[in-house]
């Protein structure tokens, strides 16, 4: 294709050809010229509610391409209509929200890559020349757009700010999601055409891997990371790895304490504490190693606190215990068979663990407050500390996203090598548990005949492999009431593991019965039984 003909630079993204009629009507109704142009040139978001969405898309384009407009994603909710609502009423979530495959929804971004000629013919992509068609996911930020890109420090991917004025370009390291062409024939001319579509990543492995650390993902309107607001991921890392476990250990009831276990738990807690200090407060960690107090006020306060006894009466300070744990990491983690020489019980520690009141300043005289006061450096605005994961899809559904389609042609220099579309309309991505989301119908068939003669016919085809230690611990529970009171029996002495074989139908019945028991017990707290189940009679044929 020559420059004088269609022109490489004349290639552009427009709304998918089957949607041109609907986009033209929307553009005519728009009062703003820019809005009218966007309707014709921005990619469209489509919604399908079937696992066979690709087959459905191909069949729809083959039968009536114009019917694709009915699948445009629009704000829609699936909550049950309240009494008195008109037929067909669906409460709207108020903004465009894309639901997940977990809910039964599959969302596509669709656009046409065309040449700037009369009729806007499709442009041919040449994969053999390194050309690529895809899309990028951008997160809307109060300062512009953020791109999901490689962290330059080599710590995976992060949301990186897109430079002002560079929104219509692919930044270095940005992830490009695949798009693929779907062929069909134009309804008016019968000419063959192509629609490029891509599956919107409404669910992602990064979401679930990092969901517990969602604090590293700033919400719309939140203050910048690293300020004095409680959004610093390092604070949360210490709270999860040190403050919370230490508070739990300190509050351990006497009836469930066991010799040796408290010391083992303390050793692991100290090892995690040392690791977090090394990664997030390195000057304090270096001061502990060298014995030279740090100069900064907050770090010096934490250092002095760690010189206090870790366990009264032993003469061992927090500093000595932390350094000992770091030196014995292999024995503590089980990498070697050497015994752990560190024997300290942090349950007996007298240090105040948590900040007394929510409004106390970070420098409050508690371990939590001292740690927060020692973290003086703000988190860089373009990243987070090493070891803190950032989710791609914000787990609570509060973030706003948009998509831009990308056409890459690396051998087209000196002409622009990337053609990036206008953004789609902004949208949110619903979390897994969203009351507005549709609900898949999931039915688990239980065994029909549950008598002894019937269940004994099923093979015991599920095996649980138990180590000697786990088998012994399980055998200590001989009386459920005594176990709940912390009274356990003695472990059996024989030194063998076991493989226990079970039958799936019986496991399923037991799981259902246990579920109903705990549902009834906890109903006095949550009052959720009315919202949990509904049982409908199903006629079955008599066995006689």
ROLODO-633202 format. One line per field, with one value per residue (C-alpha): residue in three letters; residue number from 0; x, y, z. Coordinates in Angstrom, 1 decimal. Layout:
<pts>
residu	[ALA:...];
num	[NUM:...];
c1	[X:...];
c2	[Y:...];
c3	[Z:...];
</pts>
This chain:
<pts>
residu	[UNK:UNK:UNK:UNK:UNK:UNK:UNK:UNK:UNK:UNK:UNK:UNK:UNK:UNK:UNK:UNK:UNK:UNK:UNK:UNK:UNK:UNK:UNK:UNK:UNK:UNK:UNK:UNK:UNK:UNK:UNK:UNK:UNK:UNK:UNK:UNK:UNK:UNK:UNK:UNK:UNK:UNK:UNK:UNK:UNK:UNK:UNK:UNK:UNK:UNK:UNK:UNK:UNK:UNK:UNK:UNK:UNK:UNK:UNK:UNK:UNK:UNK:UNK:UNK:UNK:UNK:UNK:UNK:UNK:UNK:UNK:UNK:UNK:UNK:UNK:UNK:UNK:UNK:UNK:UNK:UNK:UNK:UNK:UNK:UNK:UNK:UNK:UNK:UNK:UNK:UNK:UNK:UNK:UNK:UNK:UNK:UNK:UNK:UNK:UNK:UNK:UNK:UNK:UNK:UNK:UNK:UNK:UNK:UNK:UNK:UNK:UNK:UNK:UNK:UNK:UNK:UNK:UNK:UNK:UNK:UNK:UNK:UNK:UNK:UNK:UNK:UNK:UNK:UNK:UNK:UNK:UNK:UNK:UNK:UNK:UNK:UNK:UNK:UNK:UNK:UNK:UNK:UNK:UNK:UNK:UNK:UNK:UNK:UNK:UNK:UNK:UNK:UNK:UNK:UNK:UNK:UNK:UNK:UNK:UNK:UNK:UNK:UNK:UNK:UNK:UNK:UNK:UNK:UNK:UNK:UNK:UNK:UNK:UNK:UNK:UNK:UNK:UNK:UNK:UNK:UNK:UNK:UNK:UNK:UNK:UNK:UNK:UNK:UNK:UNK:UNK:UNK:UNK:UNK:UNK:UNK:UNK:UNK:UNK:UNK:UNK:UNK:UNK:UNK:UNK:UNK:UNK:UNK:UNK:UNK:UNK:UNK:UNK:UNK:UNK:UNK:UNK:UNK:UNK:UNK:UNK:UNK:UNK:UNK:UNK:UNK:UNK:UNK:UNK:UNK:UNK:UNK:UNK:UNK:UNK:UNK:UNK:UNK:UNK:UNK:UNK:UNK:UNK:UNK:UNK:UNK:UNK:UNK:UNK:UNK:UNK:UNK:UNK:UNK:UNK:UNK:UNK:UNK:UNK:UNK:UNK:UNK:UNK:UNK:UNK:UNK:UNK:UNK:UNK:UNK:UNK:UNK:UNK:UNK:UNK:UNK:UNK:UNK:UNK:UNK:UNK:UNK:UNK:UNK:UNK:UNK:UNK:UNK:UNK:UNK:UNK:UNK:UNK:UNK:UNK:UNK:UNK:UNK:UNK:UNK:UNK:UNK:UNK:UNK:UNK:UNK:UNK:UNK:UNK:UNK:UNK:UNK:UNK:UNK:UNK:UNK:UNK:UNK:UNK:UNK:UNK:UNK:UNK:UNK:UNK:UNK:UNK:UNK:UNK:UNK:UNK:UNK:UNK:UNK:UNK:UNK:UNK:UNK:UNK:UNK:UNK:UNK:UNK:UNK:UNK:UNK:UNK:UNK:UNK:UNK:UNK:UNK:UNK:UNK:UNK:UNK:UNK:UNK:UNK:UNK:UNK:UNK:UNK:UNK:UNK:UNK:UNK:UNK:UNK:UNK:UNK:UNK:UNK:UNK:UNK:UNK:UNK:UNK:UNK:UNK:UNK:UNK:UNK:UNK:UNK:UNK:UNK:UNK:UNK:UNK:UNK:UNK:UNK:UNK:UNK:UNK:UNK:UNK:UNK:UNK:UNK:UNK:UNK:UNK:UNK:UNK:UNK:UNK:UNK:UNK:UNK:UNK:UNK:UNK:UNK:UNK:UNK:UNK:UNK:UNK:UNK:UNK:UNK:UNK:UNK:UNK:UNK:UNK:UNK:UNK:UNK:UNK:UNK:UNK:UNK:UNK:UNK:UNK:UNK:UNK:UNK:UNK:UNK:UNK:UNK:UNK:UNK:UNK:UNK:UNK:UNK:UNK:UNK:UNK:UNK:UNK:UNK:UNK:UNK:UNK:UNK:UNK:UNK:UNK:UNK:UNK:UNK:UNK:UNK:UNK:UNK:UNK:UNK:UNK:UNK:UNK:UNK:UNK:UNK:UNK:UNK:UNK:UNK:UNK:UNK:UNK:UNK:UNK:UNK:UNK:UNK:UNK:UNK:UNK:UNK:UNK:UNK:UNK:UNK:UNK:UNK:UNK:UNK:UNK:UNK:UNK:UNK:UNK:UNK:UNK:UNK:UNK:UNK:UNK:UNK:UNK:UNK:UNK:UNK:UNK:UNK:UNK:UNK:UNK:UNK:UNK:UNK:UNK:UNK:UNK:UNK:UNK:UNK:UNK:UNK:UNK:UNK:UNK:UNK:UNK:UNK:UNK:UNK:UNK];
num	[0:1:2:3:4:5:6:7:8:9:10:11:12:13:14:15:16:17:18:19:20:21:22:23:24:25:26:27:28:29:30:31:32:33:34:35:36:37:38:39:40:41:42:43:44:45:46:47:48:49:50:51:52:53:54:55:56:57:58:59:60:61:62:63:64:65:66:67:68:69:70:71:72:73:74:75:76:77:78:79:80:81:82:83:84:85:86:87:88:89:90:91:92:93:94:95:96:97:98:99:100:101:102:103:104:105:106:107:108:109:110:111:112:113:114:115:116:117:118:119:120:121:122:123:124:125:126:127:128:129:130:131:132:133:134:135:136:137:138:139:140:141:142:143:144:145:146:147:148:149:150:151:152:153:154:155:156:157:158:159:160:161:162:163:164:165:166:167:168:169:170:171:172:173:174:175:176:177:178:179:180:181:182:183:184:185:186:187:188:189:190:191:192:193:194:195:196:197:198:199:200:201:202:203:204:205:206:207:208:209:210:211:212:213:214:215:216:217:218:219:220:221:222:223:224:225:226:227:228:229:230:231:232:233:234:235:236:237:238:239:240:241:242:243:244:245:246:247:248:249:250:251:252:253:254:255:256:257:258:259:260:261:262:263:264:265:266:267:268:269:270:271:272:273:274:275:276:277:278:279:280:281:282:283:284:285:286:287:288:289:290:291:292:293:294:295:296:297:298:299:300:301:302:303:304:305:306:307:308:309:310:311:312:313:314:315:316:317:318:319:320:321:322:323:324:325:326:327:328:329:330:331:332:333:334:335:336:337:338:339:340:341:342:343:344:345:346:347:348:349:350:351:352:353:354:355:356:357:358:359:360:361:362:363:364:365:366:367:368:369:370:371:372:373:374:375:376:377:378:379:380:381:382:383:384:385:386:387:388:389:390:391:392:393:394:395:396:397:398:399:400:401:402:403:404:405:406:407:408:409:410:411:412:413:414:415:416:417:418:419:420:421:422:423:424:425:426:427:428:429:430:431:432:433:434:435:436:437:438:439:440:441:442:443:444:445:446:447:448:449:450:451:452:453:454:455:456:457:458:459:460:461:462:463:464:465:466:467:468:469:470:471:472:473:474:475:476:477:478:479:480:481:482:483:484:485:486:487:488:489:490:491:492:493:494:495:496:497:498:499:500:501:502:503:504:505:506:507:508:509:510:511:512:513:514:515:516:517:518:519:520:521:522:523:524:525:526:527:528:529:530:531:532:533:534:535:536:537:538:539:540:541:542:543];
c1	[0.0:1.7:1.9:0.3:-2.6:-4.2:-1.1:0.3:-0.3:-4.0:-4.7:-7.0:-9.3:-13.0:-16.1:-16.8:-18.5:-21.6:-22.1:-21.7:-25.5:-26.1:-22.9:-24.1:-27.5:-25.8:-23.4:-26.3:-28.0:-24.8:-24.7:-21.0:-18.8:-16.1:-18.7:-20.1:-16.6:-15.9:-19.1:-17.8:-14.1:-13.9:-14.0:-17.2:-17.7:-19.9:-21.5:-22.4:-23.9:-23.0:-19.9:-20.3:-19.8:-17.4:-19.8:-22.6:-20.6:-19.8:-23.3:-24.7:-22.4:-23.2:-27.0:-27.4:-24.4:-26.5:-27.9:-24.6:-25.8:-28.1:-25.0:-23.5:-22.5:-24.8:-25.2:-27.4:-27.9:-29.4:-30.6:-34.1:-36.8:-38.5:-42.2:-44.4:-41.8:-43.1:-42.5:-39.0:-37.6:-33.9:-32.1:-29.3:-25.8:-25.6:-22.5:-21.2:-20.0:-18.5:-19.2:-16.9:-17.0:-17.6:-21.0:-21.6:-20.7:-18.0:-17.1:-15.4:-13.8:-14.6:-13.3:-12.4:-9.0:-9.6:-7.8:-8.6:-10.4:-14.0:-15.9:-13.3:-12.0:-10.4:-6.7:-4.8:-2.5:0.7:2.0:4.9:6.3:5.9:2.6:0.4:-3.2:-4.2:-5.4:-4.1:-6.0:-5.7:-6.8:-8.3:-6.5:-7.1:-4.0:-4.6:-4.1:-2.1:-0.8:-0.2:3.5:6.7:8.3:11.7:13.2:12.3:9.6:6.8:4.2:2.9:0.4:2.7:1.6:1.2:3.0:0.7:0.0:1.2:-2.1:-2.3:0.9:2.1:4.5:7.6:6.8:3.1:1.1:-0.8:-3.7:-4.5:-7.2:-8.3:-10.3:-13.8:-14.9:-18.4:-20.1:-21.4:-25.1:-25.5:-22.8:-22.1:-18.4:-16.2:-15.2:-13.3:-14.1:-11.2:-12.3:-10.5:-11.7:-11.6:-9.6:-12.3:-10.7:-6.9:-4.6:-2.9:-6.3:-6.5:-2.8:-2.7:-6.3:-5.2:-2.9:-5.3:-4.1:-1.3:-3.9:-5.0:-8.7:-10.2:-9.9:-7.5:-4.5:-1.1:0.6:3.1:1.4:0.2:-3.0:-3.1:-2.6:1.2:1.6:4.6:2.5:0.1:2.9:4.1:0.5:-0.1:3.2:4.2:1.6:-1.4:0.4:2.1:-1.3:-2.8:0.0:-0.3:-4.0:-3.7:-6.1:-4.3:-6.4:-5.0:-1.3:1.1:4.7:7.1:4.5:4.7:8.5:8.2:5.6:7.8:10.8:8.8:7.4:10.9:12.1:9.3:10.0:13.7:12.8:10.4:12.9:15.6:13.3:11.3:13.3:16.9:18.5:17.0:18.1:21.6:21.6:20.6:23.4:26.1:24.8:25.0:21.7:20.2:20.1:16.4:14.0:11.4:14.0:15.9:12.7:12.1:15.7:15.6:12.4:14.0:16.7:14.1:13.7:11.8:10.9:11.2:13.6:15.7:18.0:17.5:16.5:14.4:17.6:19.4:16.3:15.9:19.6:19.5:16.4:18.0:21.2:19.1:16.7:17.5:16.8:13.6:12.2:13.1:15.7:18.1:17.6:19.6:17.7:16.6:18.7:16.5:14.1:12.1:8.4:7.0:3.7:5.3:6.6:5.5:5.7:2.5:1.6:-1.1:-1.9:-4.3:-6.7:-7.4:-6.6:-3.2:-0.3:2.1:4.7:2.5:4.4:3.5:5.2:2.7:3.1:6.9:7.1:4.9:6.9:10.1:8.8:9.5:10.2:7.1:6.3:7.5:4.4:5.3:5.7:5.6:8.3:9.8:7.8:4.4:2.1:-0.2:-3.4:-4.1:-7.8:-8.8:-10.6:-13.3:-14.6:-13.9:-11.4:-12.3:-10.8:-10.8:-9.4:-7.4:-6.9:-3.4:-2.0:1.8:3.9:7.6:8.8:6.9:9.5:9.7:5.9:4.3:4.8:1.8:-1.8:-3.7:-7.4:-9.5:-10.5:-13.6:-16.1:-15.0:-16.2:-15.7:-15.1:-17.4:-15.8:-16.5:-19.2:-21.2:-24.9:-25.6:-24.0:-25.9:-25.7:-24.9:-27.2:-25.1:-26.7:-24.9:-26.8:-26.6:-27.0:-30.6:-30.6:-28.7:-29.3:-26.4:-27.1:-27.0:-24.0:-21.8:-22.0:-19.8:-16.1:-13.8:-11.9:-10.6:-7.4:-6.0:-2.3:-1.5:2.0:2.9:2.7:-0.7:-2.1:-0.9:-2.4:-5.8:-5.8:-5.5:-9.1:-11.1:-13.9:-15.3:-16.5:-13.2:-11.3:-13.4:-12.3:-8.7:-8.4:-6.6:-5.6:-2.1:-0.6:-0.3:3.3:3.4:5.6:3.7:1.7:-1.5:-3.6:-7.3:-9.8:-13.2:-16.2:-17.2:-21.0:-20.6:-18.1:-20.7:-23.5:-21.3:-20.2:-23.9:-24.9:-21.9:-22.8:-26.4:-25.3:-22.9:-25.5:-28.0:-25.4:-24.2:-27.6:-28.0:-25.2:-25.7:-29.5:-28.6:-30.7:-33.5:-31.0:-29.1:-31.3:-34.7:-35.9:-38.4:-40.2:-39.1:-41.4:-39.5:-40.6:-41.4:-38.9:-41.6];
c2	[0.0:3.2:6.5:8.3:5.9:5.1:6.3:4.6:7.6:7.6:4.3:4.9:3.2:3.8:2.4:-1.2:-1.2:-3.0:-0.2:2.7:3.3:3.5:5.6:8.0:8.4:9.1:11.6:13.4:13.7:15.0:18.7:18.9:18.4:16.5:14.2:13.5:12.7:10.4:8.4:7.6:7.0:5.4:1.6:0.1:-2.1:-5.2:-7.5:-11.1:-13.3:-16.8:-18.9:-19.4:-15.6:-16.1:-18.4:-16.1:-13.1:-15.0:-16.2:-12.7:-11.1:-13.8:-13.3:-9.6:-7.4:-4.4:-6.5:-6.1:-2.7:-4.5:-5.9:-2.5:-2.4:0.0:0.7:-2.2:-3.8:-7.2:-6.7:-8.2:-5.6:-4.4:-5.0:-2.7:-2.0:-2.1:-5.2:-5.3:-2.9:-3.2:-0.9:0.9:1.1:4.7:4.2:1.7:-1.4:-4.5:-7.8:-10.8:-14.3:-15.5:-13.7:-15.1:-12.0:-11.6:-8.2:-7.4:-4.3:-3.9:-1.5:-1.4:-0.6:1.3:3.4:7.0:6.6:7.0:4.1:3.5:0.2:-2.3:-2.0:-5.3:-6.2:-7.9:-10.1:-11.2:-7.7:-7.6:-5.7:-6.2:-5.4:-5.2:-2.9:-1.3:-0.9:2.5:3.5:7.0:9.1:12.5:13.6:11.8:8.1:5.3:2.4:-1.2:-1.5:-3.2:-1.7:-0.3:-1.7:-5.3:-5.8:-7.0:-4.7:-1.4:1.3:3.9:7.5:8.3:11.6:14.5:14.7:11.1:9.4:8.4:6.5:3.2:3.8:1.7:-1.7:-1.3:-4.5:-4.9:-7.3:-9.3:-8.6:-10.8:-10.3:-11.7:-11.8:-11.0:-9.4:-5.9:-5.9:-3.2:-4.0:-7.7:-6.9:-8.8:-6.9:-7.5:-6.5:-6.5:-7.7:-8.4:-9.8:-7.2:-8.6:-8.1:-10.8:-11.3:-13.5:-10.3:-9.4:-12.4:-12.7:-9.2:-8.7:-8.8:-5.9:-3.6:-0.7:-0.3:0.6:4.3:5.0:7.9:11.0:9.6:11.5:10.7:7.6:8.0:11.0:10.7:9.0:5.3:4.1:3.4:-0.3:-0.6:0.2:-2.5:-5.0:-4.5:-4.6:-8.0:-9.5:-8.3:-6.2:-8.5:-11.8:-10.4:-9.1:-12.6:-14.3:-11.9:-12.6:-16.4:-18.0:-20.1:-23.2:-23.5:-22.8:-25.6:-26.0:-25.2:-23.8:-20.2:-20.2:-21.5:-18.9:-16.2:-17.3:-17.0:-13.6:-12.3:-13.6:-11.8:-8.6:-8.7:-9.2:-6.2:-4.0:-4.9:-4.2:-1.2:0.5:-0.3:2.4:0.9:-2.6:-1.4:0.3:-3.0:-4.8:-2.2:-0.9:2.7:4.6:6.2:10.0:10.4:11.0:8.3:5.7:6.4:6.0:2.6:1.6:2.5:0.5:-2.6:-2.4:-3.3:-6.9:-9.2:-11.5:-10.2:-12.2:-13.6:-10.7:-10.9:-7.7:-7.3:-6.4:-9.6:-11.7:-10.1:-10.6:-14.2:-15.0:-13.6:-15.7:-18.8:-18.3:-21.7:-23.6:-21.6:-22.1:-25.8:-25.5:-27.4:-30.0:-28.1:-27.2:-23.6:-22.1:-19.1:-19.7:-16.6:-16.3:-13.0:-13.7:-12.6:-9.3:-6.2:-3.9:-2.1:-3.6:-1.4:2.3:2.9:5.1:5.5:9.2:8.8:10.2:7.7:8.4:6.9:4.8:1.4:-0.9:-0.1:3.7:3.5:1.6:4.1:6.9:5.3:5.1:8.6:8.5:8.7:6.0:7.1:8.3:6.0:2.8:0.9:-0.7:-4.0:-7.0:-5.2:-6.4:-4.1:-5.6:-5.0:-4.8:-3.0:-5.5:-3.3:-2.0:1.6:2.4:3.7:2.3:3.0:1.1:2.2:0.0:-0.2:-1.0:-1.4:-1.4:-1.3:-1.3:1.8:4.4:7.4:7.4:7.0:3.4:3.1:4.0:4.4:5.0:7.3:5.9:3.9:5.4:5.1:2.0:0.3:-3.4:-5.1:-7.1:-10.8:-10.1:-7.2:-7.0:-5.4:-8.3:-11.2:-14.6:-17.8:-20.7:-23.3:-26.6:-29.4:-32.6:-34.6:-38.4:-39.4:-42.6:-42.1:-45.4:-47.7:-50.1:-47.3:-45.3:-48.4:-48.9:-45.8:-46.3:-44.6:-42.7:-39.7:-40.1:-37.8:-38.3:-37.6:-37.2:-38.8:-35.4:-34.5:-37.9:-37.6:-34.1:-35.3:-38.3:-36.0:-34.8:-37.6:-35.5:-32.5:-30.7:-31.2:-30.0:-26.8:-26.3:-26.8:-30.3:-32.6:-36.2:-37.7:-38.4:-42.1:-43.2:-45.3:-43.5:-43.9:-41.7:-42.9:-42.6:-42.2:-43.1:-41.4:-41.5:-38.3:-38.7:-39.1:-36.2:-34.0:-35.0:-34.3:-30.9:-29.9:-31.0:-29.2:-26.1:-26.1:-26.6:-23.6:-21.6:-22.1:-21.4:-18.2:-17.0:-15.7:-13.2:-12.4:-13.1:-14.2:-17.4:-15.6:-14.4:-17.6:-20.3:-21.1:-24.6:-25.5:-28.9:-31.0:-34.0:-37.2:-40.6:-43.1:-45.9:-48.6];
c3	[0.0:-1.1:0.8:-2.2:-2.3:1.0:2.9:5.8:7.9:6.9:8.7:11.6:14.1:13.9:15.5:14.3:10.8:12.0:14.5:12.1:11.7:15.4:16.0:13.2:14.9:18.2:16.6:15.0:18.4:20.0:20.6:21.0:17.9:19.8:21.2:17.8:16.5:19.4:18.7:15.2:16.0:19.4:19.9:21.3:24.3:23.8:26.3:25.8:28.6:27.3:27.5:23.7:23.1:20.2:18.4:19.1:17.7:14.5:14.0:14.6:12.1:9.6:10.0:10.6:11.4:12.4:15.3:17.0:18.3:20.7:22.4:23.2:26.9:28.8:32.5:33.8:37.1:38.0:41.6:42.3:41.7:44.9:45.4:43.4:40.7:37.1:35.0:33.5:36.0:36.5:39.0:37.2:38.8:37.6:35.5:33.0:34.9:33.2:35.0:35.1:33.6:37.1:36.8:33.3:31.4:28.7:27.4:24.1:22.7:19.0:16.4:12.6:11.3:8.1:5.4:5.0:1.6:0.5:2.0:4.7:3.4:5.9:6.2:5.9:8.8:7.9:10.8:8.7:8.8:12.6:12.6:15.6:16.5:20.1:22.9:26.0:29.3:30.9:34.4:34.7:37.3:38.6:36.7:33.5:32.5:34.1:32.0:33.1:32.3:33.3:36.4:35.3:38.6:37.5:40.1:37.8:36.5:37.9:37.1:35.5:34.7:31.0:30.2:29.5:25.8:25.2:25.8:22.1:22.2:23.7:26.6:27.1:28.6:28.4:28.1:24.9:25.0:21.8:19.3:16.4:13.3:12.7:9.1:7.8:4.8:4.7:5.0:2.2:-0.3:0.4:0.4:2.9:6.0:9.2:12.8:15.3:18.7:22.0:25.3:28.1:31.1:33.7:35.8:36.0:38.0:39.4:40.9:43.1:43.9:45.3:46.5:50.1:49.5:47.7:49.8:47.3:44.7:45.2:44.8:42.9:45.0:47.6:48.7:47.1:48.3:51.0:52.7:56.3:55.3:56.2:52.6:52.7:51.6:53.9:57.0:55.9:55.3:58.9:60.2:58.5:59.1:62.6:64.5:63.9:64.6:67.7:69.0:68.4:70.2:73.2:73.4:73.2:75.8:78.4:77.6:74.1:74.8:74.0:75.0:72.2:69.8:71.2:70.8:67.2:66.4:68.0:65.9:62.6:63.7:64.4:61.1:59.2:61.3:60.4:56.7:56.7:58.5:55.9:53.0:54.2:56.9:55.9:58.1:61.2:60.2:59.5:62.9:64.6:62.9:63.7:67.0:65.9:66.4:63.3:63.2:62.1:64.9:64.0:63.2:66.4:68.5:66.9:67.4:71.1:71.6:70.0:72.7:75.3:76.5:74.1:76.9:80.5:82.6:79.8:79.2:75.5:73.7:70.6:68.7:69.8:69.0:65.5:64.6:65.9:63.9:60.7:61.4:61.9:59.0:57.4:60.6:61.3:57.8:57.8:55.0:57.3:60.0:62.6:65.8:66.3:69.0:69.4:72.2:73.1:73.8:72.5:74.3:77.5:75.9:77.7:74.6:73.6:70.3:68.6:68.5:71.4:69.5:65.8:66.0:67.7:65.7:64.0:66.7:69.5:72.0:70.6:68.2:65.4:66.0:66.2:62.9:61.2:62.6:61.3:57.7:56.9:53.1:51.0:48.5:45.0:43.0:40.1:42.1:45.4:47.5:46.6:47.8:47.7:44.9:43.0:41.5:37.8:38.4:41.6:43.8:45.2:41.9:42.7:39.9:36.4:33.2:29.5:26.5:23.5:20.4:19.0:15.6:15.6:12.4:13.3:9.7:8.7:9.6:9.2:9.3:12.8:13.7:16.2:15.5:18.8:18.9:20.9:24.3:24.8:27.2:30.8:32.8:36.1:36.6:39.1:41.9:42.3:45.0:43.5:44.3:40.8:39.0:37.3:39.0:37.2:37.9:39.6:40.7:42.4:42.2:45.5:45.6:45.1:47.2:50.5:52.2:53.3:50.5:48.0:49.2:49.6:45.8:45.2:45.1:47.6:44.9:46.8:48.8:51.5:52.2:55.8:57.2:60.5:62.2:60.8:61.6:65.2:65.6:64.2:66.6:69.5:68.9:70.6:72.1:70.2:73.3:75.1:71.9:71.8:75.5:74.6:76.1:73.7:73.9:73.5:70.1:69.0:69.0:65.8:63.2:60.0:57.6:56.1:53.0:53.8:51.0:50.9:48.6:46.9:47.3:51.1:51.3:49.5:51.9:54.9:53.5:53.0:56.5:58.1:56.1:57.3:60.9:60.9:59.0:61.8:64.5:63.0:62.0:65.5:64.7:61.0:60.5:57.0:56.6:54.8:52.2:51.9:50.6:49.1:48.8:46.1:45.9:42.9:42.0:41.6:40.4:43.1:43.7:44.0];
</pts>
